[in-house]
Amino acid sequence: MGQVQGKVAIVTGGASGIGASAAETLAREGATVVITDIDTANGQALAATINAAGGKAEFLQQDVTDEARWQEVVAETEKRHGRLDVLFSNAGIGILCSMLEMSLADWRRQNAINLDGVFLSVKYGVPAMRRAGGGSIIITSSLAGLRGSAGLAGYCATKGGVRLFAKAVAMECAAMNDGVRVNTIHPGLIDTPIWTKIPTGGVATGGNAGLDPHGMATAGVPIRRAGTPQDIANAVLFLASDASSYMTASEIVVDGGMFGGSMARRGWAPRAGEE
């Protein structure tokens, strides 16, 4: 306990899924957490749950593509808590469709949230961290930021973009010797609500993939299970803490072995309870 005791953290996309688990974990380990999201109801409920459990959290409504709101969120965090030590730039969306079927509007919308939102988080987060004497920026990329995936060309472009953006910013911060570290996390198949919400064929079609992460994991993940938001939150906690003080411009892949390669399952006997 207490791995991030006394630190102040902003978590974007914090009302559900990976962001919510990261917010709960950071608060449990001693951080004061500012949760931001466009989902006000769930964000406020999560902050209340964390506070009721003895942690410290508050919610600020935020559209990460709004530059003026980024200035307000960072300023409000410093005003209320005196500093910013950790920024988990996690908000993002995915659109599942062929590159040839994707509209320019959908391409731009995904870029605005996944790339512009990250850019703005760093643009306003780094100066605040410099005022605090340093800090840790953690950006959610994806396994799709490391390799291509059919039907996710636009998503891959954004997640590959933030991967190299993070490395470049890490080099800028290192050159300034400002104590700010920048790293990325690359989740694989994680069981979050995004799988039931991901649009297919573009946002305008109203289609919904309704994908089953557990079925996909059984077929495609070497360790044969989907990851949990807590699996990613554990990596966030490590990068937020001083235990990772010698890491910057690095990436942590949390994917059950998917990036490592493929493996034949010939000759495997199912475990008890498996089919």
N, C-alpha and C positions, 0 to 999 in steps of 0.2 A: 504494500500500500504506500501511497505518497510519492509515486514516481514522478509526478509533475506538480508536487505541492507548491502552492503559491503562484503558479503560472496563470496567465490569462490567455484564453484561447477563443478564436472565432471559428465556427464550423458552419460552412455553407451547405445548403441542401440537407440541413440537419433535422428536418421534421420526421424523416422515416428512413428505413433501410440502413445503409452503411453509415450515413451521417448521424442518424439517431444513436446507433450503437457506439460510434466514436464519441459522441457528446456524453453519453452515459459513462463510458469508460474513463474519459479524461476527468470528468467530475468526480467519479469514484476514487480516482488516484490523486485528488487534491487540487485540480485546476478549477478556476472560475470560467465557466463556459458561456459564451454568447452564441446562441443558436440562431441561424438565419435561414429563411426559406420563404417561398411564396405561399406556402400552406400555413396560414396563421393558426387555424384551429389545432392542428396536430403539433405545431411548434410550441404553442402556449401550453398544451397539455403535457408535452414532454418536459418542458422547463419546470412545470409544477410537480411532476413526478420526481424529477431529480432533486428538487428542493425538499420535497417531503421525505426523501430517503437520506437527507442530511448533506447533500451536495449543494453546490452554488451554480445556478444557471438562470439565464434570462433569455427571452425571445425577442428578436427584432425582425419585422417583416422586411424582406429584401428580394428584389429582382436583380440578379447578379449582372444583368446586361445594362443596368442603369448607373452611369458613372456618378451622377450626383448622389445617388443613394449610397454608393460605396464610400464617398467622402463622409457622409453622415454617419454610417455604421462605424467606421474606424474612429471618427472623432468622438462619437458617443461612448465607444468602448474605452477610449483613453480618459474621457471625462469621468466616467463612473468608476473605473478600476485602475486608472493611473498608468496603464502600460498595455502593450500587446506582445506576447511571447510566442504564441503558436497560432498559425493560420492553416486550417485544413480546408483547402479549396476543392470542394467535393461536388458541388452542384453540377448536374449534367443531364442530358437526355440522349436517347438513342432512337433512330428511325430505321426500320428494317424494310428495305426495298432495293431493287436493282438500281445501279447507278444511272442506267438509261431511262428509268421511270421516275427518278427523283426530280422534283421541281426545283427551280432556282430558289424559290421562297423557302422550301424545306431545307435546302443546303445552307442558306444564309441563317435560318433560325437555329439550326444545330450548331453552326459555327459561332453564332452570337452567344449562346449559352456556354458551350463547351470550351471555346477558345477566347472570345472576348471577355467572358466572365472571369476566366483565370487570369488573363492579362490585367484586368482592372483590380483583381484581388492583390496581385503582386505590386502593381503600380502604387497602390495606397497602403498596402501592408508593410512593404519594406521600409519606408520612411518612419513609420510608427515603431517598428522593431529597432531601427537604428537609434531612435530616441530612448528606447529601453535598454540599449547596450547589446542587442543581438536577439536572435530568435530562430524558430524553425518553421519553414513553410513546407507543407506537405500537399502535393497535388494528386488527385485521383486521375490516373491515366487508365489503362486497361490492357488486358492481353491483346486486345485489338489495336493497341498502340505499338505492338511489337511484331505483329504478323497480320497479313491480310485475311479477310473473311468475306465470302460471297454474301451479297445482300447488305453489307455494312461498309461500303466504300466511303461514304460520307463520314460515318462514325469513326472509322479507322483513321481518316485524315485528321480529324480533330484530336483524337487521342495520341496519334503519333506526333502531332504538332505540339501538344503540351509537354510531351516527353522531352523533346529537344529544346523547347522554350525553357523548361526548368533547368536544363544543363547550362544553357547560355546565361540565364539569370544567376545561377550559382557561381559561374565564373566572374560575372560582374561584381557580385557581393564579395567574393574571395579577393578580387583585385583591390577592393576598397577596405579589406580587412575589417569589415563591420560586424562580424559575428553572426551574420544571417546565413543559415544553411537552407538549401532548397533540394528536395528529393521527391521522387514520384513513387506511387504505389500502383501496381498493375494487377487488379483482381481478374480472376477467371470466372467460372460459372458460380455466382453467388446467389443464394436463395433470398431474393428481395422482391418487393412488389413491382419492380420495373418490368418483370417478365410478363405480367398480366396487363401491362399498360402500353408496352412498346408499340407504336403505330406501324402498320404495314402498308406499303404502297404509297406512303406519303401521308402527312397529317390531314390534308383536305379530303382524303377518301373516307376517313372515319374508321378504317379497318384497324383491327386489334389482333396482335399475334397470339395472345393467350398461351404463351409457351410454358412448358413444364420443365423447370430447371433440373428436377430430380431425374426425369426420364432422359434428358440430354446428358446429364452427368454419368448415369449408368452406362450410356453408350460411348461417351467420349472423354471422360476424365480418368486418368490412370488409377487414382485411388478410389474411383467408383462412387463418389458422393459429391453433391453440391456443397460449396462452401457456405458459411454463415456470415452474417454481418460482423459477428464478433471476431471471426478470423481476420477480417480486415482491420477492425478496431484495434486488435492487438499490435498490428504493424504500425498503425497510426500512433499508438501510445509509445512504442519504441522510438520512432522518429521524433516525437515531441519531447522525449525525455533526454536527459544528459547522457544516457547510456549510448546514444548515437552521436555523440559530440564530434567524432572524427569522420562523419559521413556527410558529404554534400555532393550534388550532381549524380547521386546514385539512384538506383531503382530497386524496389522490392517486388518480386513477383509472387503472388499468393493465388495459386491456380490448381492445386492438386496434381501438379506434374504435367499439365497440358503443354506448356512451352518447351518442356524437356524433350518431347518426342511422342511417338506412338508405340504401342506395345500390343502384341498378339495375346489373346486370352485363351489360346488353345491349351487344353489339358487342365484348365482351372476347374476345380470343384466349387460350387457355390457354398458360401458360409451358411450357417444355420439361419433360417428365416429369409434367405435370398432365393430367387428363382432364376 
